């Protein structure tokens, strides 16, 4: 394996060696970028998600309690992924010389359970939010029974418990030793061929359940929701065209547009930022199971990791862009320390 030092990677990128292909230079460039990218993402991601949780928990953003609960849960899961995946996994891999002591701490299999459970929660909370919005927009009869704060609590709790139970298997699949290599497996496994085959099968099923199935479910629900809104909009326009003396402004459709904008931006962000990671992870497992012979560039793995982690830091921006009241609450909270300081000085 190539040396992972920053200066060495920079030298390989700029060197005029004929045997270093463009694909390999892109790989080295991404690896070098991670030295800066991951720490900055950690510095931004943790306070941003904490701030989001705080703002949404106050319930002053004009969102229903049901929607607020889903968004808070998504931010909390993203925060856990940043801590368990970015800070405790990827940063030690990039700065492996400074974190070699981790190889003497045998907790990698426990780390894997927590990390994959948090990742599953982050992904499936997005699915449950998408389904909730689908019911609210498309199923008016079911809306009053399903789109309630108590129901959202039960759904989120069920997803959390199932995610934890599902990922207990990693305790028996992995050893406690850290691998400190940037590959889908970050813990050591036994070198027995049968066990590796079983482990590969387990991880393939894991990647199918998260995020392949959520991809399909989210795309299907969004397609049905958009179709329903288009049909409803046409019907409302026809009814309003035959009504005399009525205001041109349709507050109901404006409310629906805002709701669908939030839904599509959140789910679209998830799909775009997880797509590369999903494709490479599936290919990686199938390749080691002897089922794939198509070559994928190695830099896609690095890009997939970087985009997947980025997805845990973008929801605050999404809320700020799409929700006026969230933006106002964010400004007030950012101004609060300065206001307090000025009052103290005065």
Residue, then its C-alpha position, 0 to 999 in steps of 0.5 A: x500500500x502507498x504511504x499515506x502521509x500528506x507530503x508523500x501524497x502531494x509528491x505523487x500528485x505533482x511528480x512527472x511519473x508516466x506510470x501514475x495514471x490520471x485515475x491514480x492522481x485523482x485518488x491521491x488528490x482525494x486522499x490528500x484533501x481528507x487531511x483538511x476536509x475531515x477535521x473541518x467537517x467535524x468542527x462544523x458538523x458537531x455544533x451545527x447539528x447540536x444547534x439544529x436540535x436545540x432550535x427544533x426542540x423549542x418548537x418555534x419553527x412553525x412545524x407540526x410536532x410530528x414533523x419536528x420530532x422526525x427532524x430532531x431525530x434525524x439531526x440526533x442520528x446525524x450527530x452520532x454518525x459524525x462522532x462515531x464515523x467521522x471523528x472516531x473512524x475516518x480521522x484516525x484512518x487519515x492521521x493513522x500515525x497519530x492514532x496507532x494506539x487504537x490498535x491496542x484498544x480492542x473495542x472495534x466490534x463494539x464501535x462497529x455495532x454503534x456506528x452501523x446502528x447510528x447509520x441505519x437510524x440516520x437513513x431510516x429516519x429519512x424514510x419514516x419522515x418521507x412516509x409521514x409526509x406522503x401520508x399527510x399529503x396523499x392520504x387525508x383519511x389516514x392523516x389524522x390517525x398516523x401524522x401524530x406526535x405519539x405515532x412518530x415517537x413509536x415509529x422512531x423508537x421501533x426503528x432505533x430498536x430494530x437498528x440496534x438488534x440488526x447490528x449486534x451481529x457485527x460483534x461476532x463478525x469482527x474482532x476487537x482490533x482496528x484495521x486503520x485502513x480506508x476500506x468498507x471493513x475497518x475492523x480485523x476479521x478472522x482469516x478463515x476463508x469460510x468466515x470471510x465468505x459469511x462476513x462478506x455475505x452479511x455486509x452485502x445484505x447490510x448494504x442492501x438494507x441500508x441504503x439500497x432499500x431506502x433509496x427505492x422506498x424514498x424514490x417511490x414515495x416521492x414519485x407518488x407524492x408529486x403525482x398526487x400534488x400535480x393531479x390535485x393542483x389541476x383539479x383545484x385550478x379548474x374549480x377556482x377557474x369556475x369560481x367568481x370573485x375569489x382571490x387568486x392566492x391559494x394558501x392551501x397549495x402554497x402550504x403544500x408547495x412548502x411541505x413538498x419542497x422540504x421533503x424533496x430537498x431532504x430526500x434528494x440530498x440523501x440520495x445524491x450524497x449516498x449514491x456513490x457510497x452505495x454503488x461502491x459498497x455493493x460492488x466491493x462486497x460482490x467482488x470479494x464474493x466472486x460475483x463481479x468482474x467489472x472494475x471500478x476506480x478506487x477513487x470512487x471509494x474515497x469520494x463515496x466516504x466523503x459525500x456520505x459523511x457530508x450528508x450528515x452536515x447538510x440538513x441545517x442548511x436545508x432547513x435554513x434555506x427552505x424554512x423562514x421561521x427556522x432561519x429567524x430562530x437560527x439568527x436569534x440564537x447566533x445573536x444571543x451570545x453577543x446580545x448577552x455580552x453587550x448587556x453585560x458590558x453596559 
